[in-house]
Amino acid sequence: MTVAGDIAKTLHKVHEDGWLVDRLERTDVLSHSEADALALALADIAESMETVYSQLVPRLLKALKAEQRDEVLNALWDLREAFRHVDYHIHDAKLTEL
């Protein structure tokens, strides 16, 4: 597992057991729902980025090197979907408004 994968796993664990949400709430900066959205976003974004750079980008580069048009399109499609997932969490947790 990569460093990003380890971080994602840790973030999912501390989100699922409530520790991260509890600590975020204790600061009295975020409501429970905001803290929960932030905790989930951090975990899911880390997981998505690990997938992007450990699987999807290498797959795209391999397809480009082999000049496999259909596989290039498929890899780009999967990259787009991964970034849409990241974008969802950025907006859901209002990460640009913290």
Backbone as JSON, one array per atom type, in Angstrom:
{
  "sequence": "MTVAGDIAKTLHKVHEDGWLVDRLERTDVLSHSEADALALALADIAESMETVYSQLVPRLLKALKAEQRDEVLNALWDLREAFRHVDYHIHDAKLTEL",
  "N": [[0.85, -1.18, 0.0], [0.42, 2.28, -0.63], [1.69, 5.45, 0.64], [-0.38, 7.34, 0.5], [-2.52, 5.56, 0.39], [-2.31, 4.37, 2.92], [-2.84, 6.61, 4.5], [-5.47, 7.17, 3.69], [-6.75, 4.86, 4.61], [-6.37, 5.12, 7.39], [-7.75, 7.55, 7.82], [-10.37, 6.79, 7.09], [-10.85, 4.93, 9.12], [-10.71, 6.52, 11.51], [-12.81, 8.19, 10.94], [-15.01, 6.44, 10.75], [-15.1, 5.36, 13.37], [-15.82, 7.58, 14.74], [-14.05, 9.28, 15.97], [-12.62, 11.36, 14.6], [-14.68, 13.12, 13.77], [-15.72, 13.81, 16.27], [-13.49, 15.14, 17.42], [-13.21, 17.27, 15.63], [-15.64, 18.58, 16.08], [-15.32, 19.36, 18.74], [-13.69, 21.56, 18.6], [-15.37, 23.58, 18.23], [-15.79, 24.87, 15.89], [-16.92, 23.7, 13.69], [-20.12, 22.35, 12.81], [-21.84, 19.28, 13.71], [-22.7, 17.96, 11.33], [-21.15, 19.27, 9.41], [-18.58, 18.6, 10.29], [-18.68, 15.84, 9.97], [-19.01, 15.63, 7.18], [-16.58, 16.78, 6.36], [-14.69, 14.99, 7.48], [-15.33, 12.59, 6.12], [-14.87, 13.46, 3.51], [-12.08, 13.99, 3.52], [-11.07, 11.39, 3.87], [-12.16, 9.97, 1.64], [-11.19, 11.48, -0.53], [-8.43, 11.14, -0.25], [-8.28, 8.39, -0.72], [-9.24, 8.28, -3.35], [-7.27, 9.77, -4.71], [-5.06, 8.17, -4.31], [-5.81, 5.98, -5.87], [-5.95, 7.24, -8.38], [-3.22, 7.93, -8.89], [-1.8, 5.55, -8.47], [-3.0, 3.62, -10.01], [-4.72, 4.55, -12.2], [-3.37, 6.63, -13.71], [-0.92, 5.27, -14.39], [-2.12, 3.27, -15.99], [-3.18, 4.81, -18.07], [-0.8, 5.89, -19.17], [0.45, 3.55, -20.04], [-1.37, 2.71, -22.0], [-1.17, 4.85, -23.78], [1.5, 4.61, -24.57], [1.38, 2.2, -25.92], [-0.24, 2.95, -27.92], [-3.02, 2.47, -27.88], [-5.99, 3.27, -28.64], [-8.72, 2.88, -27.73], [-8.3, 1.98, -25.11], [-6.99, 4.19, -24.07], [-9.08, 6.06, -24.14], [-10.84, 4.79, -22.33], [-9.3, 4.86, -19.98], [-9.1, 7.63, -19.63], [-11.8, 8.2, -19.22], [-12.22, 6.87, -16.77], [-10.46, 8.34, -15.17], [-11.72, 10.82, -15.29], [-14.1, 10.21, -13.92], [-13.07, 9.6, -11.38], [-12.05, 12.1, -10.65], [-14.42, 13.54, -10.66], [-15.64, 12.42, -8.46], [-13.92, 13.29, -6.43], [-14.34, 16.05, -6.74], [-17.04, 16.19, -6.0], [-16.84, 15.65, -3.21], [-15.25, 17.8, -2.41], [-17.0, 19.95, -2.8], [-19.27, 19.11, -1.31], [-18.31, 19.0, 1.32], [-17.62, 21.57, 1.53], [-14.97, 22.45, 1.19], [-13.51, 24.5, 0.05], [-14.37, 26.63, 1.39], [-13.63, 26.68, 4.01]],
  "CA": [[0.0, 0.0, 0.0], [1.17, 3.53, -0.72], [1.49, 6.39, 1.74], [-1.75, 7.87, 0.36], [-3.43, 4.48, 0.76], [-2.25, 4.27, 4.38], [-3.54, 7.78, 5.04], [-6.89, 6.97, 3.43], [-7.22, 3.81, 5.53], [-6.42, 5.73, 8.72], [-8.83, 8.53, 7.85], [-11.64, 6.05, 7.11], [-11.0, 4.34, 10.46], [-11.04, 7.54, 12.52], [-14.14, 8.7, 10.61], [-16.0, 5.42, 11.1], [-15.25, 5.21, 14.82], [-16.32, 8.83, 15.28], [-13.0, 10.07, 16.62], [-12.3, 12.58, 13.86], [-15.83, 14.02, 13.85], [-15.76, 14.31, 17.65], [-12.41, 16.12, 17.62], [-13.54, 18.47, 14.85], [-16.73, 19.27, 16.77], [-14.82, 19.94, 19.99], [-13.07, 22.87, 18.34], [-16.48, 24.53, 18.18], [-15.69, 25.59, 14.62], [-17.8, 23.02, 12.74], [-21.25, 21.6, 13.34], [-21.67, 17.83, 13.54], [-22.83, 17.57, 9.92], [-19.98, 19.79, 8.71], [-17.43, 17.79, 10.7], [-18.83, 14.53, 9.34], [-18.72, 15.8, 5.74], [-15.14, 17.02, 6.22], [-13.97, 13.75, 7.78], [-15.55, 11.67, 5.01], [-14.19, 14.02, 2.33], [-10.64, 13.77, 3.65], [-10.81, 9.97, 3.65], [-12.48, 9.58, 0.27], [-10.28, 12.16, -1.45], [-7.13, 10.44, -0.15], [-8.44, 7.1, -1.4], [-9.35, 8.54, -4.79], [-5.98, 10.21, -5.24], [-4.2, 6.98, -4.34], [-6.24, 5.24, -7.05], [-5.55, 8.0, -9.57], [-1.78, 7.89, -9.17], [-1.22, 4.21, -8.44], [-3.65, 2.75, -10.99], [-5.28, 5.14, -13.42], [-2.34, 7.3, -14.51], [-0.09, 4.25, -15.04], [-2.9, 2.63, -17.05], [-3.23, 5.76, -19.19], [0.52, 5.95, -19.78], [0.66, 2.27, -20.74], [-2.2, 2.73, -23.21], [-0.58, 5.83, -24.7], [2.73, 4.04, -25.11], [0.99, 1.14, -26.86], [-1.13, 3.57, -28.9], [-4.31, 1.77, -27.82], [-6.96, 4.36, -28.56], [-9.86, 2.55, -26.87], [-7.86, 1.94, -23.71], [-6.75, 5.59, -23.67], [-10.4, 6.63, -23.85], [-11.34, 4.18, -21.09], [-8.52, 5.39, -18.86], [-9.52, 9.02, -19.44], [-13.14, 8.13, -18.64], [-12.06, 6.51, -15.36], [-9.86, 9.5, -14.51], [-12.77, 11.83, -15.16], [-15.01, 9.79, -12.85], [-12.36, 9.74, -10.11], [-12.01, 13.52, -10.32], [-15.79, 13.96, -10.32], [-15.85, 11.98, -7.08], [-13.17, 14.25, -5.61], [-15.06, 17.32, -6.84], [-18.24, 16.07, -5.16], [-16.47, 15.79, -1.8], [-14.78, 19.18, -2.2], [-18.17, 20.82, -2.68], [-20.14, 18.64, -0.23], [-17.71, 19.4, 2.6], [-17.31, 23.0, 1.42], [-13.55, 22.56, 1.51], [-12.97, 25.79, -0.4], [-14.97, 27.68, 2.23], [-13.24, 26.47, 5.41]],
  "C": [[0.89, 1.24, 0.0], [0.92, 4.39, 0.52], [0.07, 6.95, 1.7], [-2.78, 6.82, 0.75], [-3.47, 4.29, 2.27], [-3.01, 5.42, 5.03], [-5.04, 7.61, 4.86], [-7.47, 5.95, 4.4], [-7.36, 4.37, 6.94], [-7.57, 6.71, 8.83], [-10.2, 7.85, 7.86], [-11.89, 5.47, 8.5], [-11.41, 5.39, 11.48], [-12.37, 8.24, 12.2], [-15.2, 7.72, 11.08], [-16.17, 5.26, 12.6], [-15.66, 6.51, 15.51], [-15.28, 9.75, 15.88], [-12.77, 11.39, 15.91], [-13.44, 13.59, 13.93], [-15.91, 14.64, 15.24], [-14.7, 15.39, 17.87], [-12.68, 17.41, 16.84], [-14.64, 19.28, 15.52], [-16.24, 19.98, 18.03], [-14.16, 21.3, 19.79], [-14.1, 23.98, 18.33], [-16.41, 25.41, 16.94], [-16.68, 25.02, 13.61], [-18.96, 22.36, 13.47], [-20.99, 20.11, 13.14], [-21.72, 17.44, 12.06], [-21.65, 18.08, 9.1], [-18.73, 18.97, 9.02], [-17.48, 16.42, 10.04], [-18.51, 14.6, 7.85], [-17.23, 16.0, 5.5], [-14.35, 15.73, 6.44], [-14.11, 12.75, 6.63], [-14.82, 12.16, 3.76], [-12.7, 13.76, 2.38], [-10.28, 12.32, 3.34], [-11.03, 9.58, 2.2], [-11.56, 10.24, -0.76], [-8.91, 11.48, -1.43], [-7.19, 9.11, -0.89], [-8.5, 7.29, -2.92], [-8.02, 8.94, -5.4], [-4.99, 9.05, -5.29], [-4.52, 6.14, -5.57], [-5.79, 5.93, -8.33], [-4.08, 7.77, -9.9], [-1.16, 6.51, -9.12], [-1.8, 3.3, -9.51], [-4.0, 3.44, -12.3], [-4.25, 5.84, -14.29], [-1.4, 6.27, -15.14], [-0.82, 3.53, -16.18], [-2.99, 3.52, -18.28], [-1.88, 5.81, -19.91], [0.83, 4.69, -20.58], [-0.13, 2.25, -22.06], [-1.65, 3.71, -24.24], [0.67, 5.27, -25.36], [2.42, 2.98, -26.17], [0.08, 1.66, -27.98], [-2.46, 2.83, -29.03], [-5.41, 2.8, -27.56], [-8.11, 4.06, -27.6], [-9.48, 2.52, -25.4], [-7.52, 3.34, -23.19], [-8.07, 6.24, -23.3], [-10.98, 6.09, -22.55], [-10.61, 4.72, -19.87], [-8.91, 6.85, -18.58], [-10.91, 9.09, -18.81], [-13.03, 7.85, -17.14], [-11.41, 7.64, -14.57], [-10.91, 10.59, -14.28], [-13.7, 11.48, -14.0], [-14.35, 9.92, -11.47], [-12.32, 11.21, -9.69], [-13.39, 14.09, -10.04], [-16.1, 13.59, -8.87], [-15.14, 12.93, -6.11], [-13.9, 15.59, -5.58], [-16.32, 17.31, -5.98], [-17.89, 16.32, -3.7], [-15.96, 17.2, -1.48], [-15.97, 20.11, -1.97], [-19.08, 20.41, -1.52], [-19.62, 19.08, 1.13], [-17.34, 20.88, 2.62], [-15.85, 23.28, 1.75], [-12.94, 23.88, 1.06], [-13.51, 26.95, 0.42], [-14.57, 27.54, 3.7], [-12.64, 27.71, 6.01]]
}
